[in-house]
């Protein structure tokens, strides 16, 4: 668990990952504003579908 802006969150860290992802629900709860970008990143999902990432959230710092 992690506390972020008075919210208690369940998180999964992958220390070998090149990118981090955040849920839409958490983005809305924190009031984060995305930086639009071309969809340069495609992510393969467990159900074999592909999702394009076209938003970037800069300066999202996490302290533990």
C-alpha positions in Angstrom: 0.0 0.0 0.0 1.0 3.6 -0.7 -0.4 6.8 0.6 -0.6 9.5 -2.1 -2.4 12.8 -1.6 -4.3 11.4 1.4 -5.4 8.4 -0.7 -4.5 4.8 0.3 -3.6 2.9 -2.9 -2.7 -0.6 -3.8 0.2 -0.5 -6.3 2.4 -2.8 -8.2 5.9 -1.7 -9.0 8.0 -3.4 -11.7 11.6 -2.3 -11.2 12.5 -3.6 -14.7 9.8 -1.7 -16.5 10.7 1.1 -18.9 7.3 2.8 -18.4 4.7 3.3 -15.6 1.0 3.5 -16.0 -1.8 5.1 -13.9 -5.5 4.3 -14.0 -8.0 6.8 -15.4 -9.8 6.7 -12.1 -6.7 7.8 -10.1 -5.9 10.5 -12.7 -9.4 11.9 -12.1 -9.1 11.7 -8.3 -5.8 13.5 -8.3 -6.9 16.1 -10.8 -3.9 15.4 -13.1 -3.7 17.2 -16.4 -2.2 15.2 -19.3 0.3 16.4 -21.8 -1.1 15.4 -25.3 1.4 13.5 -27.4 1.3 11.4 -30.6 0.4 7.8 -29.8 3.9 6.5 -30.1 3.5 3.8 -27.4 1.4 0.7 -28.0 0.9 -1.7 -25.1 0.1 -5.4 -25.4 -2.6 -6.4 -22.9 -3.1 -9.8 -21.3 -6.2 -10.4 -23.4 -4.0 -10.0 -26.5 -5.5 -6.6 -27.4 -3.3 -3.6 -28.0 -3.8 -0.2 -26.4 -2.3 3.0 -27.7 -1.1 5.5 -25.1 -1.6 9.1 -26.2 -1.4 11.0 -23.0 1.6 11.7 -20.8 1.5 12.8 -17.1 4.7 14.6 -16.3 6.2 15.3 -12.9 4.2 12.6 -11.1 6.7 12.0 -8.3 6.2 9.2 -5.8 7.9 9.1 -2.4 8.1 6.0 -0.3 
